[in-house]
Amino acid sequence: MFTRNWPAGWVFTLSAILLASCHRNVFDADDYKEIVEKAQPVENIDKSHTWELTSTYYVSVSTVGVSMGTQHVMILSGNPTQGEGAEILAQLTMTDDETKYLAFAAPSTQRQFYAALADAAGTYTITSFRSNERSINFLEPIATKVKIDTRLVGLQAFSYCFEDEIPKPGDYDFNDVVLRISQERTADNQITLNVTLAAVGSLVQVAAGIRLVDFTYDDIESVTTLDGESFDQGYKKSVLPYIEGDNFLLKGIGDVPVVNLFEDAHWATGATAYTSEGYIPRYKYNVSKTTDASHEIIAPRTISYVVTFRNTALLDYFTLNQLDPFVICEYNGILMEEHAVYQYRTTPVLHEYTQPANATILPWALVVPSGSFRYPLDGQNIGFYKDGAMFGAYMASGHGFGEWAANHSKSTDWYGYPAINMVF
C-alpha cells in the first residue's frame, strides 16, 4: 500500500512554488517536476503516454440487398445469441437498401464486434466484423431472425475516476469522484447521457460538468433531465460558487457547450443534508467495504440528461469519446479543473487556470472503458511500480497499471485484473 508520507518541508516547498506561480499565473516547472515525480508511485513513466484506453471506429453500414423491413441497427460488443453479455456501442435508424455511416468507441484491446439488424417483427439478423474492417453488410449473417434476450444487452458505459488534489500529487486511489456515463440515441436530434455518481472519496467540495467536444453552444437547443431531477436539488450555492448558473446547459470559454452536473459531490449523492449550523457533512461514500465514522456505503445515484441538438447531421458520429467530463477543485483560493481525458488537461472550460504540462507524471484522472470498473478502496494505490517492485490495486504481472504507465503499449488490459481485496 502506498501512503502519503511527504519529506520534511515538502508541503511548504510545493505550496510556496504554487502560491508564487498562481500570482504569476505560471508554474515553476523545474521545481514542480522534481517534487511531483519523486512523490508519484511509478518511476520512468512513458513520456509519449496519452493515457488512452479506447479507440474510435468509423464504419459504413449497408442494408443493400436486404428485404426484411429494417428498423434499426445496433453495434454490439458481444454476441447475445450465444448467451454472451453485450453492450450497445452505437445505434442507427435504417431502412432496407440503404447505406449509412456511424462511429463508435470501444476498448483498444477489442478486436471482434457484432452488428444486429432489427426488423419490423422485432427479430434480429446478426453479423460479425473485425476492428480493422470499415464496412458492414448483412449478406452473409451468422444468425437470422433471432430474438435477443434484453437481459444480456446493456448500454456501453465508461468510468471516469478523479483525484481531488490538483496541482499536488494525491494518494493515487483515483476514487475522490467516480462517474459512470453511458449515452443513448433517444431521438434523431437527441442524445441521452446517463450519469451515475458511483463514489465520493473526497473530504472537500468538488463540482463537476461535461464539455461536449466538437460542438458549439449554439449547436445545442436544450439540456433537460428526465422527470426534472437534479443532483443539486435543494443545494444552496455559496457567494463564490464553483459553477456559475443553475441551468443544465452552460456556455463555457470559447462558446463551448457544458452540461452542468453538480456543485458539490457530497450533496449530489443524495445521502446527506445540511446540519443545523448550515454545513454539509463530508463522509466518504462507496470507497470502503465497511461503514464507520468516516465511510458510508450507499446506492449510486443516476441522473439522465437529454441533450437536444439543432443539427442532427453529426449525431451518427457521436460517441463517448466526444465527452470531456471534468471536476472543479479549489487550491489556495484558485478554482482548477481536472479533465478525465488527458488530451484536454490544459483546456479551460469554465475557469481559466494553469496546469503543468511538461512534467512526466501520472494524470489526476483516468478514463476506463468499463461501466463496472472496480476502482481502488480508500487509500489503496492503483499501482506502485519502482525498482522492479509492483504492488497496489492493479499489480498482476503482465497486466499491471504500473507496467502500462511505464510503457503505453503494454498491459493495456490492466483494468480487468484487480486485486480483489483492494478494490470496491
N, C-alpha and C positions, 0 to 999 in steps of 0.2 A: 504493500500500500504506500503510495506517495503522499506525504504530508507536507504542508507548507511550513517550512522552518527557515525563515529568512535569515541571512547572515546579519551580524550586528551592524546597525546603521543603514541596512538595505532600504527600509521603508522611508527613512529620512532622505536618503540619497535620491531615490526614484521620485519621491514627492517634490523635492527641490527641482529636479530636472523638468518634471511635468508642469509644475507651477510656473516656472520661468518660461517654459515653452508655450504654455497656454496664453501668457501675456503677449508673447511674440507671435502666437498662432503658428509655431513651428516647433518640432521636437529636436532635441539634441541627439541626432541619430546615432552617433558613435557610442555615446554613453548608454543610451537606451538599449541598443543592440547587444552590448556586452552584458548588461544586467539581466535582460529578459532571456537571452539564450542560455545563461548559466542556470536560471531558475526552472526552465522547462524540462519535462521528463524524457525527451528524446534528443539524442545528440546527432549531429550530422544530418539534419533534415534536407531532403531533396530540394535543391534550390529552384528546380523547374516545376515544383509541385503546384497544381491548381486546386487540389483537394476536391476534385470532381469524381463522383462515382456513377454518373449517369451519362447517357448519350441520347441525342435527339435524332430520330429517324424520319425521313421524308419518303413517302411511298405513293404510288398511284394504285387505285383500286378500280377494277373493271368488272362490270356485270354484263359485258357484251357477250351475246350468245346464251344468256340466262333468261329463261321464261318461267318465272315462278311467283310473280307478284312481289318483287323485292320491296321491303320496307326500310330496312336499315342494316348497317354493317358494324360489327364490333371487332376491334383488335384486342386479342386476349394474350395473357402471359402463359397460359396453360391450356390443356385440352380437357374441358369439363366432362366430355362424354366418356372419358376414361377414369372418372372418379377423382381427377386432379382438382385441387383448388386453383382458381384462375382469377386474375384481376383484369378489369376492363381498362385498357390503356388509352383507347380512343373510341369515339362513336361518330357515325356519319349517316345521315339520311340519304337513301338512294332509291332508284327505281331500276327496272330491267333495262338492259342495253345502254348503260351509262358508264362513264369514266370520271372519277373524281380524285382529288389529291388531298392528302392529310398528313399530319405529323403526330408522332407520339414519342414519349420519353420512356426510358427503361434502364435498368442497371446495365452498366457497360459490360458486365460479365455474361449477360444473357445472349444466347445465340439462336434460340428457337422461339418462334411466335406462331400464333394462330389467328385466323380471321373467320368470323361467324356471320353468315348472311341470313337474315331473318325474312321469312315470307309472311303472307297475309294470314296463314293458318297458325302462326306462332311457332313454327318449327325452323330448324337451322340447317344450313349446308355449311360444312366446315372444311377449310383448307389450312395447310401449314406453310410457313415460309421462313427463310433464314435471315439473320440480321444483315447480311450483305446483299439481299435482294431488294430491289426498289420498285417492283411491280407485283401486284396480287391479282389473281383471277380465280374463278371457281370452275374452270373447265375440267379439272382433274381433282375433285374433292376427296378428302379422306373419310367423309361421312355425309350423308344426305338425309334431309327431313327428319332430324332427330330433335328430341326435347332436351333442354338444358335445365338441370337442377339448379334453381336460382340460389340455393343454399351454398353452392360451390363457387359462386361468382360474386365478387365484390368490386368496389371501385379502387383503383390504384391510389395509394397514399404514400407520401414521403414524410419522414420525421426531420424536424428542424430543431437542433439542440444547441443551446446558448450557454456561455459563461457570462457572468454579470459584472466582471471586474475590469473591463477595459478602462484605461490602457495598461493596467497592471496584469501580470500573468495570474491566472486563477488557480484552482485546485485540480483543474482538468478532469472533472467528472461530467462536464457537459450536460448538467441537469438543472441549471438555475432557472431556465424556462425551456420546456419541451412542447413544441407544437406538432400536431399531426394534421396534414392538409391533404384533402382529395378534391378533385374537380370533375364536374359532370356537365355535359352539354344538355341543358334542360329546355332549350328552345333554339330556333335558328339564330336569334340575336342575344342569347343568354348563356352564361357560364355560372354554375353554382359552385362556390367554394365552401366545402365543409371543413371548418376549423375546429380542431379539438385541442383544448389546453390540457395536456396529459400530466404535466408535472411542474411544480414550482419549488426549486431547491434554493432559491434566493431568500435572503432576510431583509432585502431592501426593495424599494419601489422599482418596478420595471414595467415600461409601457411597450406596446407592440403595434406594428402595422404591416401591410404588404404593398409594395410597389408593383404595378403591372407593367412589366417590361415590354418595350416596343410599341407602347400606346401613349397617346397624349390625353390630357384631362378632357379635352373636347370630344375624344372618341367614345367616351362613356356617357351614356344617357342617365343612368342612375345606379346606385347600390342600395339594396334593401336587405332585410333579413326575413327569414321565414317566421311568421307569427309576430314580427316586430321585436323579436328577442334581441338582447344586447348584453355583452359581457360587462358593460358599465352601468347597467340598470341600477339606479339608486346611489350611484357614486357621486361624491361631492368633490369637484375639481378644486385644486388649490389656486391661490392667486397667480402662481407661476406654474402652469400645467406643463407636463411633458409633451402633450399633443394639444395644439390649439384647435378648438372647434369640436362640436359634438356630432357632426354629420358622419355617416358611414363612408361617404366619398369625400376625400380631401384633395386639394391641389398642392402638390409638392413643388420643390425647387425645379425650375425649368418646365413648369406646367405638366409635370408627370402626375398620373392618377395614383392615389393611395387609398387603400381600404383601411379604414380606422378600426383596429381590433379592440384595444383596451388601454386605459390609462394606468392601471395598476394590476399586475398579475395576481396578487393575493386576493384582491376583491373579485377579480374575474373568475376565480374558481367557483364562486357561489357558496363557499363554505365558511365565510367569515362575515362579521357585521361590526359596525362601529361600537367602541366601548362608550361608557357614559362620559368619558373625558373627550370623546371625539376622535380616538385613534383607531387604526386598523391593526388588529393582532397579526403578527407575522410568524406564522408557522411554516414549516417545510412540508410540502404536500407531495405524496407519492414518490419519495426518494429513499424511503426506509421500509423494511419489511415488517416493522413493528411500530406501534403508536406509543409515543412517550411525551414528555413535556414540551418538546420542540418539533415533533414529527406527527403528521396525521396521514391516514390513508383514506382517500375519497374517490368517488366516481368521477372520472374525467368529464369535463363539460364541453359540449359541442354547440357552436352557432353556425348556421348556414347562411352565407352571403350570396345573394342573387345579383350578379353583375350584368346589366343590360347595356349592350353596345349599340351605337348609332349605325355602324357599318359592319355587316356580318361577313364580309369577304375574307377577313383574316382569321376567323374563328375556327376554320377547319385545321389551322396550324397552331392552335392554342394548346400548350402542354404545361405540365407542372414546372418545366424549366423556364417558363416565362414569368414565374413568380419570384419576387425578391423580398421574402419575409425579413424583417429586421426588428430588433428591440432597441429601446432607448434607456440608457443608464446615466446616472449623474456621477461626475467625478470632480471634486473641488469646485463646485458651482457651475460646471460646464456640462451640458447635455450632449452625450455622444451616442452614435448609432453603431450597433453591431449587426452586420449583414450576414445571413446564413450562407449566401452564395459568395464564395471567395472573390470572384472577379468584380463584385460590387462593393468590396470592403471600403473603398475610398470614395464611394458615390454618395454624397449627401442627399437626403430625400426631404426631411422636414427641418433638419438643423445643420448649419454649417459647422464643420468640425475638422480637425486634423488628426489623422491616424498614420502611424509609421508604416510605410510600405516597403522599406528597403531591408529590414531585418528578416533573416530567415527563421521564422518562428512558427509555432503552432497557431492556427487561427483561433478566434474566440467563439466560433460557431461552426457547426458541421451540418451538411445535408446528407441524410442517409435514405437511400431509395427503398424504404420499407416502412409500412404503417404499423408494424409490430416490433420495431427495433427495441431491444432491451438495453436502455441506457444505464450507465453505472449508478450504483447506490451512492448516497451522500458521502462525499469524501473519498470514494474509490476512484483512483486514477484510471483513465480509459486505457492507458497502455504505456508503461515505462520501458525504455529501451536504451540502455547505456552500457558501454564496455562489455557488450555481448550478453548482458543480463536483461531478461524480459519478464515483466510481471504486470499485473493490473487486470482490469475487467475484460480486456481483449488481448490475450497473450499467447494464443495457440501457435505453436511453431509452424511457419508456413502460411499462417492465417492471422498474423498479429497486427494490431494497429500500429505499433512501433515500426514494424518492418515496412508497412505501407508508407508511413511518414518519412522513412529514410530512403525509400525508392518507390516512386509513384506507380511503377508498373508491376510491383509485387504485392501479394496479399490483398488484392483489390476486393476480395470477398470477406474481409476481416469481420464485418458487422454480423456475419452469420455464425460466428464461433465465440459466444460469450462464455466466461467463467460464471456458471450459474449462481454461485454464492455471492457474486459481486455485482449483480445486475438486478434491476427491479422487474 
